[in-house]
Amino acid sequence: MEPYISLPETLQRLDELINEQGLKRADIFDSQVLAARTALPDVVIGRLLKGRKPPADSVNERVCARLKVVSSAYLARTGKRMSELAADIHAELGISDVWARNVCEGKKTPNIDLLHHLAAYFGVEDGERFFTAPADEALNRVLLPTLRQLEVPETDALALLLRQYGVETAHMRQDGSMTREQIERVLKGVLQSVLPQEGESGK
């Protein structure tokens, strides 16, 4: 199990890597992208990125607020109306249309069992914890994968070889679309295609 890293530690290490690798801070700390991935308000993301504490809230308030954000995003993505979403949840989870609508609009707090099923229905990361975690933990969960992707050990032979030829794997990871393993497979294939094979002589 990896040691726990707090949000301040994650932010400090990311800032160090951004400076070391010549990245753009705005690409890593895009508040709108982070708000969408955490269901937190932009203003809360801004406070956290500046090292400030988020506004105090209760677990019920978090759940209601984030369910409303997730539901709104789902409606915008699918083009459905709230009545259709409520009907879908009624059919899928067996709760009444009225209760489903109230939950999706952030007016009612679902019980743990319903929250678990709603997390699966909306396909959010980290299950029901997505809705219940404090704001700093929610943001940290989203930033940690980026931190791990940027932390390529200097002893990595492939990274060192590529750096000799002016290729930085970090540049390929900026958008977070490829894992380190995926990048290495691609780059090894490229190297194998340009380097002499056994029995061949270099040109």
N, C-alpha and C positions, 0 to 999 in steps of 0.2 A: 504494500500500500504506500502510495506517495505521501510524503509529509504535507500537512496542511499549509497552504500559502494564503495569507490574508489579502484582501484587496489592496491595501497600501503597498504590500510587498510586490504584488503583481504589477501595479502601476509603476513602481520604481524600477523594476527589472525591465519592463517594456520600454520605458523612457531610455534606459541605458542601451538596449538593443537597437532602438530607433536611431540613436546617435551613432552607435558603432557601425551600423549597416547603411547609414545614409538614407533611411526611409522617411516618408512624410508622416508626421504625427497625425494629420487629419485623416489619413487612410486607415490608421489603426483605431483612432478614437473618434470615429464618425458618430456623433450623438444620435442622429436620426436612425441609423442602422442599429445601433445598440439599443435604442428605445424600442424599436420594432422587435428585436430578438428577446428582450426581457419583459415587454409589456409595461415598462416603467415610463413615466412622463419625461420628456426632454429635459425639463428643468431639474429633475432629480438626477438624471444621468450627468448633467453639467455640474451639479454640486459634488457628486461622488468623484468625478474626474479631477476636480480641484482639491480633493482631499477633505471635503467638508462632509458633515453628517447629513443623512436624508431626514426629511420631516418625520416625526414620530407617528407611528400608526399601529393598529392592531392587526392580528392575523386575519380577522374577518374583513377588515377594510382592504387589506392587500388582495384577498381572494376576490372580493366583489369588483375592485378596480381593475384587476388584471383579466378577469373573465369578460368584463365589458370591452376592454381593449382587444382581446383575442377574438371575441365574437364580431366586433366591428371590422377587424381585419379580414376575418373569414367572409363576411358579407361583401366587403369591397373586392376580395379576390374572386369570389364565385359569382357575384352578381345576383345573389339570392336576396329575398326580403326577410325581415325578422320573423314574419309569420311562417315562412317556409322553413327557416332554421328551427324554430320552436316545434314545428310539426315533425321535422326529421329527428330531433332529439326525443320527442314523445315516442315515435315509432322505434327508435334505436334503444332507448334507455327505460321506457315505460313510465315516465313521469308525465304529468298533465301538460298540455300546451301552455297554460297560464303560468305554471310554475317554471317551466323551461324558459319562457320569455322573461320572467322576472329575474331569473338567475343570469341569463345572457345580457340583460340590461344592467346588471350590477345592483339590482334592488333587493335581492335575497341571497343569503349565504347557503350554498349547498352543504349537505353533510359529507363526511369523509368518503363514504362509499360512492356517492354521486360525483364528487370531485375527482376521484380516481378514474371513473368512467369518462368524465368530461375531458380529462387530460388525454386519454386515449383517443377520444372522438376528434379532438382538435389537433392531435399529433404533436403536442408540445414536448420540448426536451425536458428530461428529468422528472416526468410524471407530475403528480400533484404538488411536488416540491416547487415546481415552476410557479405555482400560485401562492404558496405559503412562505417561501424563503424571504428573509429581510432583503431590502434593496441592495445592500452592499454584497451579499452573497449571490444574489441574482446576477449582478453585473460581473462579479468575479467568475462565475460559472461560464459566462460567455467569453471572457477575455483569456481564461487559462489555456484553451486550445491554441489560440494565437501565440501565446507566450511559448508553448511547447514547440510550435512549428518554427519559431524564430531562433530557438536555442539549438543550433547545430554545433556540436563539439568541434573545436579546432583540430582535434586529433582525427577527425573523420577523413580517411584517405581520399575518398572521392571528392569531398568538398575542397580539400587542399589542392587536388589536381585541377579541378575546375577553376579555382581561384588563380592558379598559375596562368590559365588561359583567359582570365578576365571575365569568367562567368560566375555570377553570384546566385546561388540557389534561393537566397532570401527574396530576390526579385521575382522569382517564379511563385513564391508563396504569399505574396502580399495580399492577394484577394482571398486567401484561405481556401481556394478551390481544390488544392492538391495537398495530400499529406507528404511528409518527408519520404516515406516508403515509395509512394507513387512517383515522386520526382526522381528518386534514385533509379527506379526501374526504367523510366524513360531515358535518363541520361546514360545509363549503362548500355542501353540499346544503341544510342547515338555513338558512343565511344567505340563499341564493337564494330559499327558500320564503317568507321573512318580509320581505325587503327589496323595495322597489318595482322592477319590471322596466322596461326601456326603454319609454317611451311611456306609463307609468303615473305617477300622482301619488301621493305619500305621503299617508297618512291622518293 
